[in-house]
């Protein structure tokens, strides 16, 4: 039997937010005579289900929720880097021609195999869920999605990975691998000036010391999304753990004012729980 991830209440709220928007999304696009298809993409599909830490019950993840929306998407793309999890959706695809399943690096698969079918003149639109546990999505992928002008996107901006696994207290102690991970996620090295401040020592040396400026980092990422081509990027929701520690920001970005209005209402409804 597949081992399922255990998730907390903050992740259950995230699933509810995405499910609520997916239902509204399909209803709206189903009414558009020009639309030749509305596509669902899950770049980190996982096993499709989770175990609730709150109740112990098995609950549907975003892929299964998407398959159960009131008005079905015309196509589904599920990606996972673990073969055993990708196999779940590959088996589904045998019985459902709407489903396409991929095993591998989502950055390569999105850019090379999925995004090319979503050009503006395809008259298709897509909802893309980018929900990794860490900094496993590249800015190159996000920027390409923005340039197509056909994709609404939810992004998990992992503060936990940045804080615990990527950045050292002193920048000189950060590993090259983790610096490269952050560079790929951010798109360049400008995050260093946001996250570190210069501090002198008694011996006249200077060190780059981490300053906990996560709200600033989120603000700058929001601006990056807008500059990349997304017209509407509402203020993200900060998800916290039971000790009130920051886990991740949930971002949404779209080209459509109606989509922005819907997500702002959904975000505002759930902020009171966080």
Number of C-alpha atoms within 10 A of each C-alpha: 3 9 10 15 14 16 15 16 18 18 17 18 16 21 18 17 19 20 20 17 18 23 18 17 22 22 16 13 18 17 9 10 7 10 13 14 18 22 20 25 23 23 25 25 28 25 23 20 20 22 18 19 14 11 10 11 11 14 19 18 21 27 25 15 19 22 15 15 18 12 17 19 25 17 17 24 21 26 27 23 16 16 13 14 22 22 17 17 26 20 13 14 17 11 9 13 11 15 20 19 20 23 18 14 16 24 18 12 16 22 15 11 12 14 17 11 12 20 16 13 9 13 14 19 22 24 23 20 22 22 22 17 15 18 23 20 24 18 20 15 19 21 17 16 24 23 14 17 19 23 28 23 21 21 19 24 27 20 24 18 17 19 16 10 14 20 21 18 15 15 18 12 10 14 14 11 10 16 17 15 19 24 18 18 20 19 18 12 14 10 15 16 12 16 18 19 16 14 12 12 8 6 6 7 9 12 14 19 17 20 14 13 11 17 11 12 16 20 12 14 16 21 13 17 21 17 12 16 18 25 17 20 22 16 17 22 18 20 23 19 14 10 6 9 12 16 20 25 21 21 22 27 25 25 19 16 12 13 18 19 13 14 22 16 10 16 20 12 11 14 13 7 10 14
